């Protein structure tokens, strides 16, 4: 789990790979909450150069990957089954990323600068809400899996990859993006001090 600084702790020693992923998901959620709770809009929107992603788009990016893998890959649901669509985020924001970027997944990977610019601004509270809805859905799926099922092919998006092979790189990448968010926020703080 995470401590008061938002860093992970060694308090829990998971027994299985499924338990490890559940622990990592909890640690990721703690890290995201630590950074985004009450984060002001100008910090969420901070983007050091026009070719990069903002703090908010970075969180939205890895949340979109978690949404896609849970609903399309693991559950074999259509795009409309993703939290972004099913829970009304696309309707409220007027933004549907379907068909954009890498393999048309709409997850920022492979977006042009113009496509990144079109991603709607979400406040820290909205980003946290979307992230929580997605991770709650993934956590529910994880809680019902055995290690064997984790290694079986996931039924969606071609059925060629296991749930493990979908989740492991996305979770690892998400933690990497937490470091990116930290770097962006540190850059913002330094620029504000100048």
Secondary structure, DSSP 8 states (H G I E B T S, - for coil): -B-TTS-B-S----SSHHHHHHHHHHHHHHHHHHHHTT--HHHHT--SSTTS--HHHHHHHHHHHHHHIIIIIIS---GGGSHHHHTSHHHHHT---TT-SGGG--SSTT--HHHHHHS----HHHHHHHHHHHHHHHHHHHHT--HHHHHSB-SSTTS-SBHHHHHHHHHHHHHHHHHHHHHHHHHHHHHHH-
